[in-house]
């Protein structure tokens, strides 16, 4: 999911992603993206569930940095 976020949502290229994740190769990034595109509905659903859980937990665990940084 991290690779998908970096590539699809943040626009990083394959080489940039490899540099950010030591130990993976360009082939690993391509494999992760292939898996994502082959299973897009399932993974997008996982992203949505994570987002909902974050929103649900935010009031229970507010930022320790204060409101000025959360805006």
Predicted model as a PDB file, atoms N, CA, C, CB and O in Angstrom, pLDDT in the B-factor column:
MODEL        1                                                                  
ATOM      1  N   UNK A   1       0.827  -1.190   0.000  1.00 87.00           N  
ATOM      2  CA  UNK A   1       0.000   0.000   0.000  1.00 87.00           C  
ATOM      3  C   UNK A   1       0.870   1.253   0.000  1.00 87.00           C  
ATOM      4  CB  UNK A   1      -0.940  -0.001   1.207  1.00 87.00           C  
ATOM      5  O   UNK A   1       0.506   2.260  -0.607  1.00 87.00           O  
ATOM      6  N   UNK A   2       2.020   1.199   0.677  1.00 91.00           N  
ATOM      7  CA  UNK A   2       2.908   2.361   0.689  1.00 91.00           C  
ATOM      8  C   UNK A   2       3.394   2.698  -0.717  1.00 91.00           C  
ATOM      9  CB  UNK A   2       4.103   2.107   1.612  1.00 91.00           C  
ATOM     10  O   UNK A   2       3.469   3.868  -1.093  1.00 91.00           O  
ATOM     11  N   UNK A   3       3.720   1.679  -1.479  1.00 95.00           N  
ATOM     12  CA  UNK A   3       4.193   1.902  -2.841  1.00 95.00           C  
ATOM     13  C   UNK A   3       3.083   2.512  -3.693  1.00 95.00           C  
ATOM     14  CB  UNK A   3       4.689   0.583  -3.466  1.00 95.00           C  
ATOM     15  O   UNK A   3       3.337   3.421  -4.483  1.00 95.00           O  
ATOM     16  N   UNK A   4       1.877   2.025  -3.540  1.00 93.00           N  
ATOM     17  CA  UNK A   4       0.737   2.560  -4.286  1.00 93.00           C  
ATOM     18  C   UNK A   4       0.521   4.031  -3.934  1.00 93.00           C  
ATOM     19  CB  UNK A   4      -0.543   1.739  -3.992  1.00 93.00           C  
ATOM     20  O   UNK A   4       0.312   4.855  -4.824  1.00 93.00           O  
ATOM     21  N   UNK A   5       0.569   4.362  -2.658  1.00 92.00           N  
ATOM     22  CA  UNK A   5       0.396   5.755  -2.236  1.00 92.00           C  
ATOM     23  C   UNK A   5       1.474   6.624  -2.861  1.00 92.00           C  
ATOM     24  CB  UNK A   5       0.435   5.874  -0.697  1.00 92.00           C  
ATOM     25  O   UNK A   5       1.179   7.690  -3.402  1.00 92.00           O  
ATOM     26  N   UNK A   6       2.712   6.180  -2.791  1.00 94.00           N  
ATOM     27  CA  UNK A   6       3.816   6.981  -3.348  1.00 94.00           C  
ATOM     28  C   UNK A   6       3.647   7.195  -4.848  1.00 94.00           C  
ATOM     29  CB  UNK A   6       5.164   6.301  -3.070  1.00 94.00           C  
ATOM     30  O   UNK A   6       3.867   8.300  -5.345  1.00 94.00           O  
ATOM     31  N   UNK A   7       3.267   6.165  -5.558  1.00 96.00           N  
ATOM     32  CA  UNK A   7       3.178   6.253  -7.016  1.00 96.00           C  
ATOM     33  C   UNK A   7       1.888   6.912  -7.489  1.00 96.00           C  
ATOM     34  CB  UNK A   7       3.290   4.875  -7.621  1.00 96.00           C  
ATOM     35  O   UNK A   7       1.916   7.858  -8.275  1.00 96.00           O  
ATOM     36  N   UNK A   8       0.772   6.410  -7.011  1.00 91.00           N  
ATOM     37  CA  UNK A   8      -0.524   6.848  -7.523  1.00 91.00           C  
ATOM     38  C   UNK A   8      -1.011   8.161  -6.926  1.00 91.00           C  
ATOM     39  CB  UNK A   8      -1.542   5.791  -7.270  1.00 91.00           C  
ATOM     40  O   UNK A   8      -1.614   8.972  -7.630  1.00 91.00           O  
ATOM     41  N   UNK A   9      -0.763   8.382  -5.651  1.00 88.00           N  
ATOM     42  CA  UNK A   9      -1.301   9.577  -5.005  1.00 88.00           C  
ATOM     43  C   UNK A   9      -0.293  10.719  -4.906  1.00 88.00           C  
ATOM     44  CB  UNK A   9      -1.791   9.228  -3.631  1.00 88.00           C  
ATOM     45  O   UNK A   9      -0.666  11.892  -4.934  1.00 88.00           O  
ATOM     46  N   UNK A  10       0.978  10.369  -4.793  1.00 94.00           N  
ATOM     47  CA  UNK A  10       1.997  11.409  -4.635  1.00 94.00           C  
ATOM     48  C   UNK A  10       2.820  11.636  -5.897  1.00 94.00           C  
ATOM     49  CB  UNK A  10       2.916  11.053  -3.500  1.00 94.00           C  
ATOM     50  O   UNK A  10       3.583  12.599  -5.969  1.00 94.00           O  
ATOM     51  N   UNK A  11       2.677  10.776  -6.877  1.00 96.00           N  
ATOM     52  CA  UNK A  11       3.313  10.987  -8.165  1.00 96.00           C  
ATOM     53  C   UNK A  11       4.796  10.657  -8.263  1.00 96.00           C  
ATOM     54  CB  UNK A  11       3.132  12.363  -8.538  1.00 96.00           C  
ATOM     55  O   UNK A  11       5.465  11.104  -9.195  1.00 96.00           O  
ATOM     56  N   UNK A  12       5.318   9.882  -7.320  1.00 97.00           N  
ATOM     57  CA  UNK A  12       6.722   9.501  -7.384  1.00 97.00           C  
ATOM     58  C   UNK A  12       6.953   8.476  -8.484  1.00 97.00           C  
ATOM     59  CB  UNK A  12       7.188   8.948  -6.040  1.00 97.00           C  
ATOM     60  O   UNK A  12       6.100   7.631  -8.755  1.00 97.00           O  
ATOM     61  N   UNK A  13       8.115   8.564  -9.110  1.00 97.00           N  
ATOM     62  CA  UNK A  13       8.501   7.598 -10.129  1.00 97.00           C  
ATOM     63  C   UNK A  13       9.100   6.345  -9.497  1.00 97.00           C  
ATOM     64  CB  UNK A  13       9.496   8.225 -11.104  1.00 97.00           C  
ATOM     65  O   UNK A  13       9.370   6.302  -8.297  1.00 97.00           O  
ATOM     66  N   UNK A  14       9.300   5.334 -10.327  1.00 97.00           N  
ATOM     67  CA  UNK A  14       9.820   4.057  -9.860  1.00 97.00           C  
ATOM     68  C   UNK A  14      11.166   4.231  -9.157  1.00 97.00           C  
ATOM     69  CB  UNK A  14       9.958   3.083 -11.029  1.00 97.00           C  
ATOM     70  O   UNK A  14      11.361   3.713  -8.058  1.00 97.00           O  
ATOM     71  N   UNK A  15      12.096   4.957  -9.785  1.00 97.00           N  
ATOM     72  CA  UNK A  15      13.418   5.146  -9.189  1.00 97.00           C  
ATOM     73  C   UNK A  15      13.352   5.894  -7.855  1.00 97.00           C  
ATOM     74  CB  UNK A  15      14.317   5.899 -10.155  1.00 97.00           C  
ATOM     75  O   UNK A  15      14.106   5.592  -6.930  1.00 97.00           O  
ATOM     76  N   UNK A  16      12.457   6.861  -7.762  1.00 97.00           N  
ATOM     77  CA  UNK A  16      12.294   7.599  -6.508  1.00 97.00           C  
ATOM     78  C   UNK A  16      11.770   6.685  -5.401  1.00 97.00           C  
ATOM     79  CB  UNK A  16      11.341   8.790  -6.706  1.00 97.00           C  
ATOM     80  O   UNK A  16      12.201   6.781  -4.252  1.00 97.00           O  
ATOM     81  N   UNK A  17      10.848   5.809  -5.752  1.00 97.00           N  
ATOM     82  CA  UNK A  17      10.295   4.877  -4.769  1.00 97.00           C  
ATOM     83  C   UNK A  17      11.369   3.900  -4.307  1.00 97.00           C  
ATOM     84  CB  UNK A  17       9.090   4.110  -5.358  1.00 97.00           C  
ATOM     85  O   UNK A  17      11.477   3.612  -3.115  1.00 97.00           O  
ATOM     86  N   UNK A  18      12.158   3.394  -5.237  1.00 97.00           N  
ATOM     87  CA  UNK A  18      13.251   2.478  -4.873  1.00 97.00           C  
ATOM     88  C   UNK A  18      14.207   3.168  -3.897  1.00 97.00           C  
ATOM     89  CB  UNK A  18      14.022   2.002  -6.144  1.00 97.00           C  
ATOM     90  O   UNK A  18      14.673   2.547  -2.942  1.00 97.00           O  
ATOM     91  N   UNK A  19      14.497   4.437  -4.131  1.00 97.00           N  
ATOM     92  CA  UNK A  19      15.395   5.182  -3.245  1.00 97.00           C  
ATOM     93  C   UNK A  19      14.800   5.380  -1.851  1.00 97.00           C  
ATOM     94  CB  UNK A  19      15.725   6.535  -3.857  1.00 97.00           C  
ATOM     95  O   UNK A  19      15.534   5.458  -0.866  1.00 97.00           O  
ATOM     96  N   UNK A  20      13.468   5.460  -1.769  1.00 96.00           N  
ATOM     97  CA  UNK A  20      12.809   5.687  -0.484  1.00 96.00           C  
ATOM     98  C   UNK A  20      12.684   4.413   0.347  1.00 96.00           C  
ATOM     99  CB  UNK A  20      11.438   6.280  -0.709  1.00 96.00           C  
ATOM    100  O   UNK A  20      12.556   4.481   1.569  1.00 96.00           O  
ATOM    101  N   UNK A  21      12.718   3.259  -0.303  1.00 95.00           N  
ATOM    102  CA  UNK A  21      12.534   1.981   0.384  1.00 95.00           C  
ATOM    103  C   UNK A  21      13.759   1.093   0.163  1.00 95.00           C  
ATOM    104  CB  UNK A  21      11.248   1.269  -0.113  1.00 95.00           C  
ATOM    105  O   UNK A  21      13.777   0.293  -0.772  1.00 95.00           O  
ATOM    106  N   UNK A  22      14.772   1.223   1.005  1.00 91.00           N  
ATOM    107  CA  UNK A  22      15.972   0.399   0.818  1.00 91.00           C  
ATOM    108  C   UNK A  22      15.616  -1.098   0.816  1.00 91.00           C  
ATOM    109  CB  UNK A  22      17.008   0.699   1.930  1.00 91.00           C  
ATOM    110  O   UNK A  22      14.795  -1.565   1.605  1.00 91.00           O  
ATOM    111  N   UNK A  23      16.251  -1.809  -0.080  1.00 94.00           N  
ATOM    112  CA  UNK A  23      16.033  -3.250  -0.134  1.00 94.00           C  
ATOM    113  C   UNK A  23      15.034  -3.698  -1.184  1.00 94.00           C  
ATOM    114  CB  UNK A  23      15.580  -3.724   1.185  1.00 94.00           C  
ATOM    115  O   UNK A  23      14.865  -4.898  -1.402  1.00 94.00           O  
ATOM    116  N   UNK A  24      14.364  -2.748  -1.846  1.00 96.00           N  
ATOM    117  CA  UNK A  24      13.460  -3.158  -2.919  1.00 96.00           C  
ATOM    118  C   UNK A  24      14.062  -2.757  -4.263  1.00 96.00           C  
ATOM    119  CB  UNK A  24      12.049  -2.525  -2.735  1.00 96.00           C  
ATOM    120  O   UNK A  24      14.879  -1.841  -4.353  1.00 96.00           O  
ATOM    121  N   UNK A  25      13.645  -3.450  -5.272  1.00 97.00           N  
ATOM    122  CA  UNK A  25      14.149  -3.205  -6.623  1.00 97.00           C  
ATOM    123  C   UNK A  25      13.044  -2.603  -7.486  1.00 97.00           C  
ATOM    124  CB  UNK A  25      14.684  -4.515  -7.257  1.00 97.00           C  
ATOM    125  O   UNK A  25      11.877  -2.605  -7.093  1.00 97.00           O  
ATOM    126  N   UNK A  26      13.404  -2.093  -8.651  1.00 98.00           N  
ATOM    127  CA  UNK A  26      12.352  -1.620  -9.567  1.00 98.00           C  
ATOM    128  C   UNK A  26      11.345  -2.729  -9.881  1.00 98.00           C  
ATOM    129  CB  UNK A  26      12.978  -1.098 -10.875  1.00 98.00           C  
ATOM    130  O   UNK A  26      10.153  -2.458 -10.026  1.00 98.00           O  
ATOM    131  N   UNK A  27      11.809  -3.957  -9.983  1.00 98.00           N  
ATOM    132  CA  UNK A  27      10.891  -5.077 -10.250  1.00 98.00           C  
ATOM    133  C   UNK A  27       9.890  -5.248  -9.107  1.00 98.00           C  
ATOM    134  CB  UNK A  27      11.684  -6.388 -10.456  1.00 98.00           C  
ATOM    135  O   UNK A  27       8.727  -5.579  -9.339  1.00 98.00           O  
ATOM    136  N   UNK A  28      10.349  -5.019  -7.861  1.00 97.00           N  
ATOM    137  CA  UNK A  28       9.444  -5.104  -6.713  1.00 97.00           C  
ATOM    138  C   UNK A  28       8.353  -4.037  -6.797  1.00 97.00           C  
ATOM    139  CB  UNK A  28      10.230  -4.955  -5.397  1.00 97.00           C  
ATOM    140  O   UNK A  28       7.189  -4.303  -6.498  1.00 97.00           O  
ATOM    141  N   UNK A  29       8.737  -2.840  -7.203  1.00 98.00           N  
ATOM    142  CA  UNK A  29       7.757  -1.752  -7.331  1.00 98.00           C  
ATOM    143  C   UNK A  29       6.756  -2.090  -8.428  1.00 98.00           C  
ATOM    144  CB  UNK A  29       8.462  -0.400  -7.639  1.00 98.00           C  
ATOM    145  O   UNK A  29       5.551  -1.913  -8.249  1.00 98.00           O  
ATOM    146  N   UNK A  30       7.245  -2.568  -9.546  1.00 97.00           N  
ATOM    147  CA  UNK A  30       6.346  -2.957 -10.641  1.00 97.00           C  
ATOM    148  C   UNK A  30       5.411  -4.090 -10.203  1.00 97.00           C  
ATOM    149  CB  UNK A  30       7.163  -3.392 -11.881  1.00 97.00           C  
ATOM    150  O   UNK A  30       4.229  -4.092 -10.548  1.00 97.00           O  
ATOM    151  N   UNK A  31       5.937  -5.035  -9.454  1.00 97.00           N  
ATOM    152  CA  UNK A  31       5.102  -6.147  -8.967  1.00 97.00           C  
ATOM    153  C   UNK A  31       4.009  -5.632  -8.033  1.00 97.00           C  
ATOM    154  CB  UNK A  31       5.970  -7.202  -8.237  1.00 97.00           C  
ATOM    155  O   UNK A  31       2.858  -6.062  -8.118  1.00 97.00           O  
ATOM    156  N   UNK A  32       4.373  -4.714  -7.145  1.00 96.00           N  
ATOM    157  CA  UNK A  32       3.381  -4.150  -6.219  1.00 96.00           C  
ATOM    158  C   UNK A  32       2.295  -3.396  -6.978  1.00 96.00           C  
ATOM    159  CB  UNK A  32       4.060  -3.213  -5.204  1.00 96.00           C  
ATOM    160  O   UNK A  32       1.110  -3.516  -6.665  1.00 96.00           O  
ATOM    161  N   UNK A  33       2.706  -2.618  -7.979  1.00 96.00           N  
ATOM    162  CA  UNK A  33       1.727  -1.868  -8.763  1.00 96.00           C  
ATOM    163  C   UNK A  33       0.864  -2.790  -9.613  1.00 96.00           C  
ATOM    164  CB  UNK A  33       2.429  -0.854  -9.652  1.00 96.00           C  
ATOM    165  O   UNK A  33      -0.330  -2.544  -9.782  1.00 96.00           O  
ATOM    166  N   UNK A  34       1.457  -3.840 -10.143  1.00 97.00           N  
ATOM    167  CA  UNK A  34       0.680  -4.831 -10.901  1.00 97.00           C  
ATOM    168  C   UNK A  34      -0.364  -5.471 -10.006  1.00 97.00           C  
ATOM    169  CB  UNK A  34       1.603  -5.914 -11.502  1.00 97.00           C  
ATOM    170  O   UNK A  34      -1.519  -5.627 -10.401  1.00 97.00           O  
ATOM    171  N   UNK A  35       0.045  -5.843  -8.794  1.00 95.00           N  
ATOM    172  CA  UNK A  35      -0.900  -6.437  -7.844  1.00 95.00           C  
ATOM    173  C   UNK A  35      -2.033  -5.445  -7.550  1.00 95.00           C  
ATOM    174  CB  UNK A  35      -0.173  -6.845  -6.525  1.00 95.00           C  
ATOM    175  O   UNK A  35      -3.203  -5.827  -7.497  1.00 95.00           O  
ATOM    176  N   UNK A  36      -1.679  -4.185  -7.361  1.00 92.00           N  
ATOM    177  CA  UNK A  36      -2.700  -3.173  -7.098  1.00 92.00           C  
ATOM    178  C   UNK A  36      -3.694  -3.082  -8.251  1.00 92.00           C  
ATOM    179  CB  UNK A  36      -2.048  -1.808  -6.858  1.00 92.00           C  
ATOM    180  O   UNK A  36      -4.905  -3.117  -8.030  1.00 92.00           O  
ATOM    181  N   UNK A  37      -3.196  -2.968  -9.472  1.00 95.00           N  
ATOM    182  CA  UNK A  37      -4.098  -2.818 -10.612  1.00 95.00           C  
ATOM    183  C   UNK A  37      -4.924  -4.073 -10.864  1.00 95.00           C  
ATOM    184  CB  UNK A  37      -3.307  -2.470 -11.857  1.00 95.00           C  
ATOM    185  O   UNK A  37      -6.038  -3.983 -11.379  1.00 95.00           O  
ATOM    186  N   UNK A  38      -4.405  -5.225 -10.515  1.00 96.00           N  
ATOM    187  CA  UNK A  38      -5.163  -6.469 -10.654  1.00 96.00           C  
ATOM    188  C   UNK A  38      -6.193  -6.649  -9.544  1.00 96.00           C  
ATOM    189  CB  UNK A  38      -4.218  -7.652 -10.666  1.00 96.00           C  
ATOM    190  O   UNK A  38      -7.126  -7.438  -9.691  1.00 96.00           O  
ATOM    191  N   UNK A  39      -6.034  -5.926  -8.432  1.00 92.00           N  
ATOM    192  CA  UNK A  39      -6.905  -6.083  -7.253  1.00 92.00           C  
ATOM    193  C   UNK A  39      -7.364  -4.719  -6.731  1.00 92.00           C  
ATOM    194  CB  UNK A  39      -6.166  -6.861  -6.132  1.00 92.00           C  
ATOM    195  O   UNK A  39      -7.500  -4.512  -5.525  1.00 92.00           O  
ATOM    196  N   UNK A  40      -7.593  -3.816  -7.648  1.00 91.00           N  
ATOM    197  CA  UNK A  40      -7.851  -2.424  -7.295  1.00 91.00           C  
ATOM    198  C   UNK A  40      -9.039  -2.243  -6.354  1.00 91.00           C  
ATOM    199  CB  UNK A  40      -8.083  -1.628  -8.540  1.00 91.00           C  
ATOM    200  O   UNK A  40      -8.939  -1.486  -5.388  1.00 91.00           O  
ATOM    201  N   UNK A  41     -10.147  -2.909  -6.605  1.00 92.00           N  
ATOM    202  CA  UNK A  41     -11.331  -2.751  -5.749  1.00 92.00           C  
ATOM    203  C   UNK A  41     -11.031  -3.122  -4.309  1.00 92.00           C  
ATOM    204  CB  UNK A  41     -12.484  -3.603  -6.271  1.00 92.00           C  
ATOM    205  O   UNK A  41     -11.376  -2.390  -3.381  1.00 92.00           O  
ATOM    206  N   UNK A  42     -10.391  -4.254  -4.131  1.00 90.00           N  
ATOM    207  CA  UNK A  42     -10.072  -4.745  -2.784  1.00 90.00           C  
ATOM    208  C   UNK A  42      -9.120  -3.778  -2.060  1.00 90.00           C  
ATOM    209  CB  UNK A  42      -9.440  -6.158  -2.862  1.00 90.00           C  
ATOM    210  O   UNK A  42      -9.332  -3.459  -0.890  1.00 90.00           O  
ATOM    211  N   UNK A  43      -8.099  -3.326  -2.741  1.00 90.00           N  
ATOM    212  CA  UNK A  43      -7.107  -2.462  -2.106  1.00 90.00           C  
ATOM    213  C   UNK A  43      -7.686  -1.079  -1.854  1.00 90.00           C  
ATOM    214  CB  UNK A  43      -5.847  -2.360  -2.973  1.00 90.00           C  
ATOM    215  O   UNK A  43      -7.423  -0.495  -0.803  1.00 90.00           O  
ATOM    216  N   UNK A  44      -8.459  -0.541  -2.778  1.00 86.00           N  
ATOM    217  CA  UNK A  44      -9.121   0.742  -2.544  1.00 86.00           C  
ATOM    218  C   UNK A  44     -10.064   0.649  -1.354  1.00 86.00           C  
ATOM    219  CB  UNK A  44      -9.889   1.191  -3.796  1.00 86.00           C  
ATOM    220  O   UNK A  44     -10.200   1.607  -0.592  1.00 86.00           O  
ATOM    221  N   UNK A  45     -10.716  -0.499  -1.188  1.00 88.00           N  
ATOM    222  CA  UNK A  45     -11.570  -0.719  -0.027  1.00 88.00           C  
ATOM    223  C   UNK A  45     -10.743  -0.703   1.261  1.00 88.00           C  
ATOM    224  CB  UNK A  45     -12.325  -2.053  -0.161  1.00 88.00           C  
ATOM    225  O   UNK A  45     -11.179  -0.156   2.274  1.00 88.00           O  
ATOM    226  N   UNK A  46      -9.559  -1.299   1.219  1.00 81.00           N  
ATOM    227  CA  UNK A  46      -8.663  -1.278   2.377  1.00 81.00           C  
ATOM    228  C   UNK A  46      -8.237   0.152   2.707  1.00 81.00           C  
ATOM    229  CB  UNK A  46      -7.425  -2.153   2.114  1.00 81.00           C  
ATOM    230  O   UNK A  46      -8.183   0.527   3.879  1.00 81.00           O  
ATOM    231  N   UNK A  47      -7.935   0.953   1.682  1.00 79.00           N  
ATOM    232  CA  UNK A  47      -7.595   2.355   1.894  1.00 79.00           C  
ATOM    233  C   UNK A  47      -8.755   3.080   2.575  1.00 79.00           C  
ATOM    234  CB  UNK A  47      -7.242   3.038   0.555  1.00 79.00           C  
ATOM    235  O   UNK A  47      -8.549   3.850   3.513  1.00 79.00           O  
ATOM    236  N   UNK A  48      -9.963   2.831   2.101  1.00 86.00           N  
ATOM    237  CA  UNK A  48     -11.154   3.484   2.664  1.00 86.00           C  
ATOM    238  C   UNK A  48     -11.346   3.082   4.124  1.00 86.00           C  
ATOM    239  CB  UNK A  48     -12.413   3.123   1.841  1.00 86.00           C  
ATOM    240  O   UNK A  48     -11.650   3.929   4.963  1.00 86.00           O  
ATOM    241  N   UNK A  49     -11.174   1.810   4.431  1.00 83.00           N  
ATOM    242  CA  UNK A  49     -11.313   1.342   5.817  1.00 83.00           C  
ATOM    243  C   UNK A  49     -10.280   1.992   6.724  1.00 83.00           C  
ATOM    244  CB  UNK A  49     -11.178  -0.184   5.885  1.00 83.00           C  
ATOM    245  O   UNK A  49     -10.596   2.379   7.850  1.00 83.00           O  
ATOM    246  N   UNK A  50      -9.051   2.114   6.243  1.00 70.00           N  
ATOM    247  CA  UNK A  50      -8.002   2.771   7.026  1.00 70.00           C  
ATOM    248  C   UNK A  50      -8.347   4.230   7.280  1.00 70.00           C  
ATOM    249  CB  UNK A  50      -6.653   2.667   6.310  1.00 70.00           C  
ATOM    250  O   UNK A  50      -8.147   4.736   8.384  1.00 70.00           O  
ATOM    251  N   UNK A  51      -8.862   4.904   6.262  1.00 77.00           N  
ATOM    252  CA  UNK A  51      -9.247   6.312   6.399  1.00 77.00           C  
ATOM    253  C   UNK A  51     -10.373   6.470   7.422  1.00 77.00           C  
ATOM    254  CB  UNK A  51      -9.684   6.886   5.035  1.00 77.00           C  
ATOM    255  O   UNK A  51     -10.336   7.381   8.250  1.00 77.00           O  
ATOM    256  N   UNK A  52     -11.358   5.597   7.367  1.00 78.00           N  
ATOM    257  CA  UNK A  52     -12.476   5.650   8.310  1.00 78.00           C  
ATOM    258  C   UNK A  52     -12.005   5.382   9.726  1.00 78.00           C  
ATOM    259  CB  UNK A  52     -13.556   4.646   7.920  1.00 78.00           C  
ATOM    260  O   UNK A  52     -12.455   6.042  10.662  1.00 78.00           O  
ATOM    261  N   UNK A  53     -11.104   4.423   9.897  1.00 74.00           N  
ATOM    262  CA  UNK A  53     -10.569   4.117  11.220  1.00 74.00           C  
ATOM    263  C   UNK A  53      -9.779   5.293  11.777  1.00 74.00           C  
ATOM    264  CB  UNK A  53      -9.686   2.871  11.162  1.00 74.00           C  
ATOM    265  O   UNK A  53      -9.846   5.582  12.971  1.00 74.00           O  
ATOM    266  N   UNK A  54      -9.037   5.966  10.917  1.00 70.00           N  
ATOM    267  CA  UNK A  54      -8.277   7.146  11.353  1.00 70.00           C  
ATOM    268  C   UNK A  54      -9.205   8.243  11.839  1.00 70.00           C  
ATOM    269  CB  UNK A  54      -7.399   7.674  10.213  1.00 70.00           C  
ATOM    270  O   UNK A  54      -8.972   8.851  12.883  1.00 70.00           O  
ATOM    271  N   UNK A  55     -10.263   8.493  11.072  1.00 73.00           N  
ATOM    272  CA  UNK A  55     -11.224   9.533  11.454  1.00 73.00           C  
ATOM    273  C   UNK A  55     -11.933   9.169  12.751  1.00 73.00           C  
ATOM    274  CB  UNK A  55     -12.253   9.754  10.336  1.00 73.00           C  
ATOM    275  O   UNK A  55     -12.215  10.041  13.574  1.00 73.00           O  
ATOM    276  N   UNK A  56     -12.222   7.888  12.936  1.00 70.00           N  
ATOM    277  CA  UNK A  56     -12.912   7.428  14.139  1.00 70.00           C  
ATOM    278  C   UNK A  56     -12.005   7.547  15.369  1.00 70.00           C  
ATOM    279  CB  UNK A  56     -13.381   5.971  13.962  1.00 70.00           C  
ATOM    280  O   UNK A  56     -12.478   7.858  16.462  1.00 70.00           O  
ATOM    281  N   UNK A  57     -10.720   7.302  15.190  1.00 67.00           N  
ATOM    282  CA  UNK A  57      -9.795   7.309  16.320  1.00 67.00           C  
ATOM    283  C   UNK A  57      -9.241   8.682  16.660  1.00 67.00           C  
ATOM    284  CB  UNK A  57      -8.667   6.387  16.041  1.00 67.00           C  
ATOM    285  O   UNK A  57      -8.716   8.876  17.756  1.00 67.00           O  
ATOM    286  N   UNK A  58      -9.343   9.631  15.754  1.00 69.00           N  
ATOM    287  CA  UNK A  58      -8.790  10.959  15.998  1.00 69.00           C  
ATOM    288  C   UNK A  58      -9.336  11.606  17.269  1.00 69.00           C  
ATOM    289  CB  UNK A  58      -9.073  11.852  14.817  1.00 69.00           C  
ATOM    290  O   UNK A  58      -8.549  12.121  18.063  1.00 69.00           O  
ATOM    291  N   UNK A  59     -10.650  11.600  17.495  1.00 70.00           N  
ATOM    292  CA  UNK A  59     -11.153  12.209  18.739  1.00 70.00           C  
ATOM    293  C   UNK A  59     -10.659  11.487  20.000  1.00 70.00           C  
ATOM    294  CB  UNK A  59     -12.676  12.218  18.728  1.00 70.00           C  
ATOM    295  O   UNK A  59     -10.522  12.103  21.057  1.00 70.00           O  
ATOM    296  N   UNK A  60     -10.399  10.204  19.887  1.00 71.00           N  
ATOM    297  CA  UNK A  60      -9.932   9.417  21.037  1.00 71.00           C  
ATOM    298  C   UNK A  60      -8.452   9.661  21.326  1.00 71.00           C  
ATOM    299  CB  UNK A  60     -10.170   7.926  20.788  1.00 71.00           C  
ATOM    300  O   UNK A  60      -7.997   9.510  22.459  1.00 71.00           O  
ATOM    301  N   UNK A  61      -7.709  10.040  20.287  1.00 68.00           N  
ATOM    302  CA  UNK A  61      -6.259  10.229  20.403  1.00 68.00           C  
ATOM    303  C   UNK A  61      -5.858  11.519  19.687  1.00 68.00           C  
ATOM    304  CB  UNK A  61      -5.485   9.008  19.810  1.00 68.00           C  
ATOM    305  O   UNK A  61      -5.274  11.469  18.604  1.00 68.00           O  
ATOM    306  N   UNK A  62      -6.167  12.671  20.285  1.00 68.00           N  
ATOM    307  CA  UNK A  62      -5.866  13.937  19.610  1.00 68.00           C  
ATOM    308  C   UNK A  62      -4.361  14.157  19.459  1.00 68.00           C  
ATOM    309  CB  UNK A  62      -6.485  15.102  20.380  1.00 68.00           C  
ATOM    310  O   UNK A  62      -3.551  13.563  20.170  1.00 68.00           O  
ATOM    311  N   UNK A  63      -4.021  15.007  18.536  1.00 67.00           N  
ATOM    312  CA  UNK A  63      -2.622  15.335  18.278  1.00 67.00           C  
ATOM    313  C   UNK A  63      -1.984  15.962  19.507  1.00 67.00           C  
ATOM    314  CB  UNK A  63      -2.502  16.281  17.078  1.00 67.00           C  
ATOM    315  O   UNK A  63      -2.599  16.789  20.181  1.00 67.00           O  
ATOM    316  N   UNK A  64      -0.767  15.573  19.793  1.00 70.00           N  
ATOM    317  CA  UNK A  64      -0.024  16.158  20.909  1.00 70.00           C  
ATOM    318  C   UNK A  64       0.625  17.476  20.496  1.00 70.00           C  
ATOM    319  CB  UNK A  64       1.044  15.177  21.416  1.00 70.00           C  
ATOM    320  O   UNK A  64       1.191  18.174  21.337  1.00 70.00           O  
ATOM    321  N   UNK A  65       0.548  17.824  19.211  1.00 70.00           N  
ATOM    322  CA  UNK A  65       1.158  19.038  18.719  1.00 70.00           C  
ATOM    323  C   UNK A  65       0.220  20.242  18.771  1.00 70.00           C  
ATOM    324  CB  UNK A  65       1.631  18.826  17.320  1.00 70.00           C  
ATOM    325  O   UNK A  65       0.654  21.375  18.568  1.00 70.00           O  
ATOM    326  N   UNK A  66      -1.030  20.008  19.034  1.00 61.00           N  
ATOM    327  CA  UNK A  66      -1.965  21.110  19.129  1.00 61.00           C  
ATOM    328  C   UNK A  66      -2.646  21.420  17.820  1.00 61.00           C  
ATOM    329  CB  UNK A  66      -1.270  22.320  19.623  1.00 61.00           C  
ATOM    330  O   UNK A  66      -2.268  20.905  16.768  1.00 61.00           O  
ATOM    331  N   UNK A  67      -3.641  22.256  17.894  1.00 60.00           N  
ATOM    332  CA  UNK A  67      -4.470  22.575  16.727  1.00 60.00           C  
ATOM    333  C   UNK A  67      -3.702  23.348  15.661  1.00 60.00           C  
ATOM    334  CB  UNK A  67      -5.683  23.376  17.157  1.00 60.00           C  
ATOM    335  O   UNK A  67      -4.005  23.204  14.476  1.00 60.00           O  
ATOM    336  N   UNK A  68      -2.728  24.155  16.037  1.00 57.00           N  
ATOM    337  CA  UNK A  68      -2.045  24.980  15.043  1.00 57.00           C  
ATOM    338  C   UNK A  68      -1.308  24.145  14.001  1.00 57.00           C  
ATOM    339  CB  UNK A  68      -1.072  25.911  15.729  1.00 57.00           C  
ATOM    340  O   UNK A  68      -1.104  24.625  12.886  1.00 57.00           O  
ATOM    341  N   UNK A  69      -0.903  22.926  14.314  1.00 56.00           N  
ATOM    342  CA  UNK A  69      -0.226  22.084  13.349  1.00 56.00           C  
ATOM    343  C   UNK A  69      -1.166  21.151  12.612  1.00 56.00           C  
ATOM    344  CB  UNK A  69       0.829  21.291  14.029  1.00 56.00           C  
ATOM    345  O   UNK A  69      -0.803  20.625  11.559  1.00 56.00           O  
ATOM    346  N   UNK A  70      -2.342  20.934  13.125  1.00 50.00           N  
ATOM    347  CA  UNK A  70      -3.276  20.013  12.490  1.00 50.00           C  
ATOM    348  C   UNK A  70      -4.109  20.683  11.406  1.00 50.00           C  
ATOM    349  CB  UNK A  70      -4.185  19.410  13.527  1.00 50.00           C  
ATOM    350  O   UNK A  70      -4.841  20.003  10.688  1.00 50.00           O  
ATOM    351  N   UNK A  71      -4.015  21.981  11.276  1.00 50.00           N  
ATOM    352  CA  UNK A  71      -4.807  22.692  10.263  1.00 50.00           C  
ATOM    353  C   UNK A  71      -4.147  22.648   8.906  1.00 50.00           C  
ATOM    354  CB  UNK A  71      -5.025  24.136  10.675  1.00 50.00           C  
ATOM    355  O   UNK A  71      -4.680  23.197   7.942  1.00 50.00           O  
TER     356      UNK A  71                                                      
ENDMDL                                                                          
END                                                                             
